[in-house]
Amino acid sequence: MEAIAYVLLGCALMIVLGYLKRKYFDFDAQTASDYAEGEQIDLRTHLNGPIVCEGVIYGPTGRVTSRFVGDFEAEWNGNTGVMKEHFRYSDGTEQHREWRLTLGNDGRIRALADDVVGDGTGTQMGSAVQLNYKIRLPEDAGGHVLDTTDWMYLAPNGTIVNRSQFRKFGIKVAELVATMRRKDVA
């Protein structure tokens, strides 16, 4: 009986440590205020016009499951923008998405797309943008709805480095790392 108590105590301790790691020392522990200093990102400037995107997607084991390139076209009218994305994946498939973005004067972001369930919300502050949303995968990929957290970081040359994590029931099932840069920037 005493051995079972130690096993249960060990399991409880591991759960608590995992929670603390994720909450305070992991990807999800970041806040927009962590990046308040330095060059200021402005999506209306840094994600405007023709944009090229290159990246990889990691599966749940940490191995690359897909590589892609994308051509984006973003247009802004004041604080409202539309970004059309066309992705080409290493397996030959293609994907199109159109983001409809609204920026608040306080840095808040509202993001809508056809494969996003509800509204995406986020913040641009300092040199970073954080966006949270639920994305519905295509039916041929299971049609699952994943909780998504995007972090976009402005590099000194104007390139944006994007890191996204996708979770189902709180468990990370995929991660994306990509760069986005205006086509007129070498």
C-alpha positions as CSV (number, residue, x, y, z in Angstrom):
1,M,0.0,0.0,0.0
2,E,2.9,2.4,0.8
3,A,4.4,1.8,-2.6
4,I,1.2,2.8,-4.4
5,A,1.2,6.0,-2.3
6,Y,4.7,6.8,-3.5
7,V,3.8,6.1,-7.1
8,L,0.7,8.4,-6.9
9,L,2.8,11.1,-5.2
10,G,5.4,10.8,-7.9
11,C,2.8,11.1,-10.6
12,A,1.2,14.1,-8.9
13,L,4.6,15.8,-8.6
14,M,5.4,15.2,-12.3
15,I,2.0,16.7,-13.3
16,V,2.6,19.8,-11.1
17,L,6.2,20.2,-12.4
18,G,5.0,19.9,-16.0
19,Y,2.3,22.5,-15.4
20,L,4.8,24.9,-13.8
21,K,7.3,24.4,-16.6
22,R,4.7,25.2,-19.2
23,K,3.3,28.1,-17.3
24,Y,6.6,29.8,-16.3
25,F,9.4,28.4,-18.5
26,D,8.0,27.4,-21.8
27,F,6.6,28.9,-25.1
28,D,3.3,29.7,-23.4
29,A,4.9,31.7,-20.6
30,Q,5.8,34.6,-22.9
31,T,3.8,37.8,-22.8
32,A,3.7,40.7,-25.2
33,S,5.2,43.0,-22.5
34,D,8.4,40.8,-22.6
35,Y,9.2,42.5,-26.0
36,A,8.0,46.0,-25.3
37,E,11.5,47.5,-25.7
38,G,13.4,47.9,-28.9
39,E,12.2,48.4,-32.5
40,Q,8.4,48.6,-32.8
41,I,6.6,46.1,-35.1
42,D,3.7,47.5,-37.0
43,L,1.8,44.9,-39.1
44,R,0.6,47.7,-41.4
45,T,4.2,48.3,-42.4
46,H,6.0,45.0,-41.9
47,L,3.3,42.8,-43.3
48,N,2.2,44.9,-46.3
49,G,2.4,44.3,-50.0
50,P,3.9,41.2,-51.5
51,I,5.5,38.9,-48.9
52,V,7.5,35.6,-49.3
53,C,7.3,33.0,-46.5
54,E,9.4,29.9,-46.0
55,G,9.1,27.4,-43.2
56,V,8.8,23.9,-41.7
57,I,6.2,22.1,-39.6
58,Y,7.3,19.7,-36.9
59,G,5.1,16.9,-35.8
60,P,4.5,15.7,-32.2
61,T,7.8,13.8,-32.1
62,G,9.8,16.9,-33.0
63,R,10.7,15.8,-36.5
64,V,10.0,17.9,-39.6
65,T,6.8,16.6,-41.2
66,S,6.4,19.2,-43.9
67,R,8.3,22.1,-45.6
68,F,6.6,24.9,-47.4
69,V,6.9,28.2,-49.2
70,G,4.2,30.8,-49.4
71,D,3.4,33.9,-51.4
72,F,1.3,36.5,-49.5
73,E,-0.3,39.7,-50.5
74,A,-1.3,42.1,-47.7
75,E,-3.2,45.3,-48.1
76,W,-4.2,47.8,-45.3
77,N,-6.8,50.5,-45.2
78,G,-6.1,52.3,-42.0
79,N,-6.4,49.7,-39.2
80,T,-8.1,47.1,-41.3
81,G,-6.1,44.7,-43.5
82,V,-6.5,41.6,-45.6
83,M,-3.6,39.2,-46.1
84,K,-4.1,36.5,-48.8
85,E,-1.8,33.5,-48.4
86,H,-0.9,30.9,-51.0
87,F,1.2,27.9,-49.6
88,R,3.0,25.2,-51.6
89,Y,4.0,22.2,-49.5
90,S,6.8,19.8,-50.1
91,D,4.3,17.0,-50.9
92,G,2.9,19.1,-53.8
93,T,-0.3,20.2,-52.0
94,E,-1.4,23.8,-52.0
95,Q,-3.4,25.8,-49.5
96,H,-5.1,29.2,-49.6
97,R,-6.1,31.4,-46.7
98,E,-7.3,34.9,-46.3
99,W,-6.8,36.7,-43.0
100,R,-9.0,39.7,-42.2
101,L,-7.2,41.7,-39.6
102,T,-8.3,44.6,-37.4
103,L,-5.8,46.6,-35.3
104,G,-6.9,48.5,-32.2
105,N,-5.2,51.7,-31.3
106,D,-4.0,49.9,-28.1
107,G,-2.1,47.2,-30.1
108,R,-4.9,44.6,-29.9
109,I,-5.5,42.5,-32.9
110,R,-8.6,40.7,-34.1
111,A,-8.1,38.1,-36.8
112,L,-10.6,36.2,-38.9
113,A,-10.1,33.5,-41.5
114,D,-12.4,30.8,-43.0
115,D,-10.6,28.0,-41.2
116,V,-10.4,29.8,-37.9
117,V,-13.2,29.0,-35.4
118,G,-14.5,32.2,-33.9
119,D,-12.2,35.2,-33.6
120,G,-8.5,35.2,-33.3
121,T,-7.2,37.7,-30.7
122,G,-3.7,39.1,-30.0
123,T,-1.4,41.9,-29.3
124,Q,1.4,43.7,-31.1
125,M,3.8,45.3,-28.7
126,G,7.4,46.3,-29.1
127,S,9.2,43.9,-31.5
128,A,6.6,41.1,-31.3
129,V,3.1,40.0,-32.1
130,Q,1.2,37.3,-30.3
131,L,-2.0,35.8,-31.7
132,N,-4.2,33.0,-30.3
133,Y,-6.9,31.2,-32.3
134,K,-8.6,27.9,-33.0
135,I,-7.8,26.5,-36.4
136,R,-9.9,23.8,-38.1
137,L,-7.7,21.4,-40.1
138,P,-8.9,20.2,-43.6
139,E,-11.1,17.1,-43.6
140,D,-8.3,15.1,-45.3
141,A,-6.1,15.9,-42.2
142,G,-8.8,14.8,-39.8
143,G,-10.9,18.0,-39.5
144,H,-9.6,18.5,-35.9
145,V,-9.8,21.9,-34.2
146,L,-6.4,22.9,-32.7
147,D,-5.6,25.7,-30.2
148,T,-2.9,27.8,-31.9
149,T,-0.5,30.3,-30.4
150,D,1.5,32.4,-32.9
151,W,4.5,34.5,-31.9
152,M,6.0,36.7,-34.6
153,Y,9.3,38.5,-33.8
154,L,10.8,41.4,-35.8
155,A,14.4,40.8,-36.9
156,P,16.7,43.8,-37.4
157,N,16.4,43.6,-41.2
158,G,12.6,43.7,-41.2
159,T,12.1,40.0,-41.6
160,I,9.5,38.5,-39.3
161,V,10.3,35.1,-37.7
162,N,7.1,33.2,-36.8
163,R,6.9,30.4,-34.3
164,S,3.5,28.7,-33.8
165,Q,2.4,25.8,-31.6
166,F,-0.7,23.8,-32.2
167,R,-2.3,21.9,-29.3
168,K,-5.2,19.5,-28.8
169,F,-6.5,19.0,-25.3
170,G,-3.4,21.0,-24.1
171,I,-0.9,18.6,-25.7
172,K,1.4,20.0,-28.4
173,V,0.7,18.1,-31.7
174,A,2.7,20.4,-34.1
175,E,5.0,23.4,-34.3
176,L,5.7,25.7,-37.2
177,V,8.7,27.9,-37.7
178,A,8.7,30.3,-40.7
179,T,10.1,33.6,-41.9
180,M,8.1,36.3,-43.6
181,R,9.7,39.1,-45.5
182,R,8.6,41.6,-48.1
183,K,9.6,40.6,-51.6
184,D,11.4,43.9,-52.2
185,V,13.7,43.2,-49.2
186,A,16.7,41.0,-50.1
